[in-house]
């Protein structure tokens, strides 16, 4: 058996200055469907390819917009991030002008870069952030606050408090979609100097399927969730949005064991481009830990993506048939659920 950092034969190959051969796993490409077309009765979660940053769109079972979580970076840092986010909104939300819930996981620009624009284009019924303004507010954050406060003052938007206990929200009324805010909690202390560890963490359930969205939570935050009985019981999820773009500061083995995801999605920019020239996400060690935590219950056609090996200080190619998606190579990643089963990109309900 071929292994890399403890990961077994599900890695089909690693290519760098050497070649590592593992056994190939077969699989046929499922029938493709238009990813921008919501399927009636399914929840559609779109992890937008916005370069180095996060942006997630959720369509309700009736096809209408339900949730926006983050919005990618500003053009000054990732030149086409705004264009990609705006195109994604147009492709997946179509002609709708109302969004029930917008969530800013934390005030870094690669997450809130285009939310002020969103407020200028849509009626936002509810807005949730981590409740902790950064010590040094960026121009992007200040612009967003102006937009949010203007809508709140006009009674157009309800501002939610993430510390209001773990109560379900219903962004898709009349459906089985429920949302629980796991954190942050004020008792955890001030995160104004380190917003990552006070990222809003959200669990979404639809029937028997579940998603966990983690923002940029790092190991300190993960330990808090593991140590909180109420939150820990809600970590187990089918789909995991990997924290902090696949950084080595997140995705501890204890946290991944508690989540035990069947599908994982990493939102990261192209290797060596723009802000990912310095960040170098995702990291090989983190991807290896993710693969070890996945139960191998689902497979996808084998695919290649790039990871950064910090031990050797170089980018390397990884090939796997596990449902581990990286937006830099997979583009927009669309995971649907009919309430009973997950539908991987391109799959239709049975």
C-alpha positions as CSV (number, residue, x, y, z in Angstrom):
1,X,0.0,0.0,0.0
2,X,1.2,3.5,-0.9
3,X,1.0,6.0,1.9
4,X,1.7,9.7,2.3
5,X,1.5,11.2,5.8
6,X,-0.6,8.3,6.9
7,X,-3.0,8.4,4.0
8,X,-3.5,5.0,2.3
9,X,-4.4,3.8,-1.2
10,X,-7.1,6.4,-1.9
11,X,-4.3,8.7,-3.1
12,X,-3.8,7.7,-6.7
13,X,-0.6,9.6,-7.1
14,X,1.7,12.4,-6.0
15,X,3.8,14.1,-8.6
16,X,6.7,16.4,-7.9
17,X,10.4,15.9,-8.7
18,X,9.7,12.2,-8.1
19,X,6.7,10.0,-9.0
20,X,4.8,8.0,-6.4
21,X,2.5,5.3,-7.9
22,X,-0.5,3.9,-6.2
23,X,-3.3,1.7,-7.4
24,X,-5.9,3.4,-9.6
25,X,-9.5,3.3,-8.7
26,X,-12.1,3.1,-11.5
27,X,-15.3,5.1,-11.8
28,X,-17.4,6.5,-14.5
29,X,-18.3,10.2,-14.9
30,X,-21.9,10.7,-13.8
31,X,-24.4,12.3,-16.2
32,X,-23.7,16.0,-16.1
33,X,-26.4,18.6,-15.2
34,X,-26.3,22.3,-15.5
35,X,-24.8,23.4,-12.2
36,X,-26.6,26.7,-12.2
37,X,-30.0,25.0,-12.4
38,X,-31.5,24.2,-9.0
39,X,-33.4,20.9,-8.9
40,X,-36.9,21.1,-7.4
41,X,-36.9,19.5,-3.9
42,X,-33.2,19.7,-3.4
43,X,-31.1,22.1,-1.4
44,X,-28.3,23.4,-3.5
45,X,-25.1,24.5,-1.9
46,X,-22.6,26.3,-4.2
47,X,-19.0,26.9,-3.1
48,X,-18.1,29.6,-5.5
49,X,-14.7,29.7,-7.1
50,X,-13.7,33.3,-6.2
51,X,-9.9,32.7,-6.0
52,X,-8.3,33.0,-2.6
53,X,-11.4,33.5,-0.4
54,X,-14.8,32.1,0.6
55,X,-18.2,32.6,-1.0
56,X,-21.1,30.2,-0.5
57,X,-24.6,30.3,-1.9
58,X,-27.5,28.2,-0.7
59,X,-30.7,27.7,-2.8
60,X,-33.8,26.5,-1.0
61,X,-35.7,23.4,-2.1
62,X,-38.1,25.5,-4.2
63,X,-35.1,27.0,-6.0
64,X,-35.2,30.4,-4.4
65,X,-32.2,32.0,-2.7
66,X,-31.7,31.1,0.9
67,X,-28.3,32.1,2.3
68,X,-25.1,33.8,1.3
69,X,-22.1,33.0,3.5
70,X,-19.2,35.4,2.7
71,X,-18.4,37.0,-0.7
72,X,-14.8,36.7,-1.7
73,X,-12.0,39.3,-1.7
74,X,-11.7,42.9,-3.0
75,X,-10.4,43.5,-6.5
76,X,-7.2,45.2,-5.1
77,X,-6.1,41.8,-3.7
78,X,-7.7,39.3,-6.1
79,X,-8.4,41.2,-9.3
80,X,-11.4,39.0,-10.6
81,X,-12.9,38.1,-7.2
82,X,-15.8,40.6,-7.5
83,X,-16.5,39.6,-11.1
84,X,-16.6,36.0,-10.1
85,X,-18.9,36.6,-7.1
86,X,-21.3,38.8,-9.1
87,X,-21.4,36.2,-11.9
88,X,-22.1,33.5,-9.3
89,X,-25.0,35.5,-7.8
90,X,-26.4,35.9,-11.3
91,X,-26.0,32.3,-12.3
92,X,-27.4,30.7,-9.2
93,X,-29.8,33.2,-7.8
94,X,-31.1,34.3,-11.2
95,X,-33.7,37.1,-11.2
96,X,-34.5,37.1,-7.5
97,X,-34.0,40.4,-5.6
98,X,-34.4,39.1,-2.1
99,X,-32.0,37.1,0.1
100,X,-33.4,35.8,3.4
101,X,-30.0,35.6,5.2
102,X,-26.5,36.9,4.7
103,X,-23.7,35.7,7.0
104,X,-20.2,37.3,7.3
105,X,-18.2,34.7,9.1
106,X,-15.5,37.3,10.2
107,X,-14.2,40.7,9.0
108,X,-11.3,39.7,6.8
109,X,-11.5,41.1,3.3
110,X,-11.3,37.7,1.6
111,X,-14.6,36.9,3.2
112,X,-16.5,40.2,3.2
113,X,-15.0,41.8,0.1
114,X,-18.3,42.1,-1.9
115,X,-21.0,42.2,0.8
116,X,-21.5,45.9,0.6
117,X,-22.2,45.5,-3.1
118,X,-24.7,42.8,-2.3
119,X,-26.6,45.1,0.1
120,X,-26.8,47.6,-2.7
121,X,-28.3,45.1,-5.1
122,X,-30.7,43.0,-3.0
123,X,-33.2,43.2,-0.2
124,X,-31.4,41.4,2.7
125,X,-33.9,40.2,5.3
126,X,-31.4,39.2,8.0
127,X,-27.7,39.7,8.5
128,X,-25.4,37.9,10.9
129,X,-21.7,38.5,11.7
130,X,-19.5,37.5,14.6
131,X,-20.4,40.5,16.7
132,X,-16.8,41.6,17.2
133,X,-15.5,44.5,15.1
134,X,-11.8,44.2,14.3
135,X,-9.4,46.4,16.3
136,X,-8.1,47.9,13.0
137,X,-11.1,48.3,10.8
138,X,-10.4,48.1,7.0
139,X,-12.0,50.3,4.4
140,X,-13.9,47.2,3.3
141,X,-15.3,46.5,6.8
142,X,-16.3,50.2,7.2
143,X,-18.1,50.2,3.9
144,X,-20.0,47.1,4.8
145,X,-21.0,48.5,8.2
146,X,-22.4,51.6,6.5
147,X,-24.4,49.4,4.2
148,X,-25.7,47.2,7.0
149,X,-26.6,50.0,9.4
150,X,-28.4,51.9,6.6
151,X,-30.6,48.9,5.9
152,X,-31.2,48.2,9.6
153,X,-32.2,51.8,10.2
154,X,-34.7,51.6,7.4
155,X,-36.2,48.4,8.9
156,X,-35.2,46.5,5.8
157,X,-32.7,44.2,7.5
158,X,-32.8,42.4,10.9
159,X,-29.3,42.1,12.5
160,X,-28.8,38.8,14.3
161,X,-26.6,38.1,17.4
162,X,-24.4,35.0,17.1
163,X,-24.4,34.7,20.9
164,X,-28.1,34.0,21.2
165,X,-27.6,30.3,22.0
166,X,-28.0,27.4,19.5
167,X,-31.4,28.2,18.2
168,X,-32.5,27.0,14.7
169,X,-33.0,29.6,12.0
170,X,-35.3,28.9,9.1
171,X,-33.9,30.6,5.9
172,X,-36.3,28.5,3.7
173,X,-39.7,28.7,5.4
174,X,-42.0,25.7,4.9
175,X,-39.1,23.4,4.2
176,X,-37.0,21.0,6.3
177,X,-34.0,23.3,6.1
178,X,-32.7,24.4,9.5
179,X,-29.7,26.4,10.5
180,X,-27.9,26.4,13.8
181,X,-25.2,28.9,14.9
182,X,-22.6,27.0,16.9
183,X,-20.5,30.1,17.7
184,X,-18.7,32.3,18.5
185,X,-19.8,32.9,22.1
186,X,-19.0,36.1,24.0
187,X,-17.7,34.0,27.0
188,X,-14.8,32.9,24.8
189,X,-13.3,36.4,25.1
190,X,-12.2,39.1,22.7
191,X,-11.1,38.1,19.2
192,X,-10.7,41.6,17.8
193,X,-7.0,40.9,17.2
194,X,-7.5,37.5,15.8
195,X,-10.9,37.3,14.0
196,X,-10.3,33.9,12.6
197,X,-10.9,32.2,15.9
198,X,-14.2,34.0,16.2
199,X,-15.5,33.0,12.8
200,X,-19.2,32.3,12.7
201,X,-19.6,28.5,12.5
202,X,-22.9,27.3,11.0
203,X,-24.6,23.9,10.8
204,X,-27.3,23.4,8.2
205,X,-29.6,20.3,8.1
206,X,-31.9,19.2,5.4
207,X,-33.7,16.0,6.2
208,X,-31.1,13.4,7.0
209,X,-28.2,15.4,5.4
210,X,-26.0,18.0,7.0
211,X,-23.4,20.7,6.2
212,X,-20.8,22.4,8.5
213,X,-19.5,25.8,7.5
214,X,-16.4,26.9,9.5
215,X,-15.2,30.2,8.2
216,X,-11.5,30.6,9.1
217,X,-11.7,28.8,12.5
218,X,-8.3,27.7,13.7
219,X,-7.3,25.1,16.2
220,X,-8.0,27.3,19.2
221,X,-11.6,27.7,18.1
222,X,-11.8,24.0,17.2
223,X,-10.8,23.1,20.8
224,X,-13.6,25.4,22.1
225,X,-16.2,23.5,20.1
226,X,-14.8,20.1,21.1
227,X,-14.9,21.2,24.7
228,X,-18.5,22.6,24.5
229,X,-21.0,19.6,24.9
230,X,-23.8,21.5,23.1
231,X,-21.6,22.4,20.2
232,X,-19.7,19.1,20.0
233,X,-22.9,17.2,19.5
234,X,-23.6,19.2,16.4
235,X,-20.2,18.9,14.7
236,X,-20.8,15.5,13.0
237,X,-21.8,16.5,9.4
238,X,-21.9,15.0,5.9
239,X,-20.3,18.0,4.1
240,X,-17.5,20.1,5.6
241,X,-16.4,23.5,4.3
242,X,-12.7,23.2,5.3
243,X,-11.6,26.0,7.6
244,X,-9.1,28.6,6.6
245,X,-8.6,27.5,3.0
246,X,-6.9,24.2,4.0
247,X,-4.2,26.0,6.2
248,X,-2.1,24.0,8.6
249,X,-3.5,26.2,11.4
250,X,-6.9,24.5,11.2
251,X,-8.4,21.0,10.7
252,X,-6.9,19.3,13.8
253,X,-7.3,15.6,13.8
254,X,-9.6,15.7,16.9
255,X,-11.9,18.2,15.2
256,X,-12.0,16.2,11.9
257,X,-12.7,13.0,13.9
258,X,-15.7,14.7,15.5
259,X,-17.0,15.9,12.1
260,X,-16.2,12.7,10.1
261,X,-17.2,14.3,6.8
262,X,-18.2,12.3,3.7
263,X,-17.5,15.3,1.5
264,X,-15.0,18.1,2.0
265,X,-14.6,21.4,0.1
266,X,-11.5,23.7,0.2
267,X,-12.0,27.2,-1.1
268,X,-8.5,28.4,-2.2
269,X,-6.9,30.4,-5.0
270,X,-4.6,29.1,-7.8
271,X,-1.1,28.1,-6.6
272,X,1.3,31.1,-6.6
273,X,-1.2,33.7,-7.8
274,X,-2.2,36.9,-6.1
275,X,-2.7,36.5,-2.3
276,X,-2.1,32.7,-2.5
277,X,1.4,33.5,-3.6
278,X,2.2,34.0,0.1
279,X,-0.6,31.9,1.8
280,X,0.1,28.8,-0.2
281,X,-3.2,27.0,0.5
282,X,-4.1,24.2,0.8
283,X,-1.4,22.4,2.6
284,X,-0.4,18.8,2.0
285,X,-0.5,17.9,5.7
286,X,-4.0,19.3,6.1
287,X,-5.3,17.5,3.0
288,X,-3.7,14.2,4.3
289,X,-5.5,14.7,7.6
290,X,-8.8,15.3,5.7
291,X,-8.4,12.2,3.7
292,X,-7.7,10.1,6.8
293,X,-10.9,11.5,8.4
294,X,-13.2,10.7,5.5
295,X,-15.0,7.4,5.8
296,X,-14.6,6.5,2.1
297,X,-18.4,6.1,1.8
298,X,-18.6,8.1,-1.4
299,X,-16.3,8.3,-4.4
300,X,-15.9,10.7,-7.4
301,X,-14.0,10.2,-10.7
302,X,-10.3,10.5,-9.9
303,X,-9.1,14.1,-10.1
304,X,-5.9,16.1,-9.7
305,X,-5.4,19.2,-7.6
306,X,-2.4,21.1,-6.2
307,X,-1.2,21.3,-2.6
308,X,1.7,23.0,-0.9
309,X,4.2,20.7,0.8
310,X,5.6,22.9,3.6
311,X,8.2,20.3,4.6
312,X,9.8,20.4,1.1
313,X,8.7,24.0,0.4
314,X,7.2,23.3,-3.0
315,X,3.9,22.8,-4.7
316,X,2.9,19.2,-5.6
317,X,0.1,17.5,-7.5
318,X,-2.3,15.1,-5.7
319,X,-4.7,12.7,-7.3
320,X,-7.6,11.1,-5.5
321,X,-11.1,9.6,-6.0
322,X,-12.4,10.8,-2.7
323,X,-15.0,13.6,-2.8
324,X,-12.5,16.2,-1.8
325,X,-13.0,19.3,-3.9
326,X,-10.7,22.3,-4.3
327,X,-12.2,25.4,-6.0
328,X,-8.9,26.3,-7.6
329,X,-9.0,23.1,-9.7
330,X,-12.7,22.1,-9.6
331,X,-14.2,25.6,-10.1
332,X,-17.6,26.2,-8.6
333,X,-18.5,23.1,-6.4
334,X,-22.2,22.3,-6.3
335,X,-23.3,19.8,-3.6
336,X,-27.1,19.1,-3.6
337,X,-29.2,17.1,-1.2
338,X,-32.7,15.7,-1.6
339,X,-33.0,15.3,2.2
340,X,-32.0,11.6,2.0
341,X,-28.8,11.5,-0.1
342,X,-26.0,13.9,-1.1
343,X,-25.7,14.6,-4.8
344,X,-22.2,15.2,-5.9
345,X,-21.4,17.6,-8.7
346,X,-23.1,16.4,-11.9
347,X,-25.4,13.8,-10.2
348,X,-29.2,13.8,-10.3
349,X,-31.6,12.5,-7.7
350,X,-32.3,8.7,-8.1
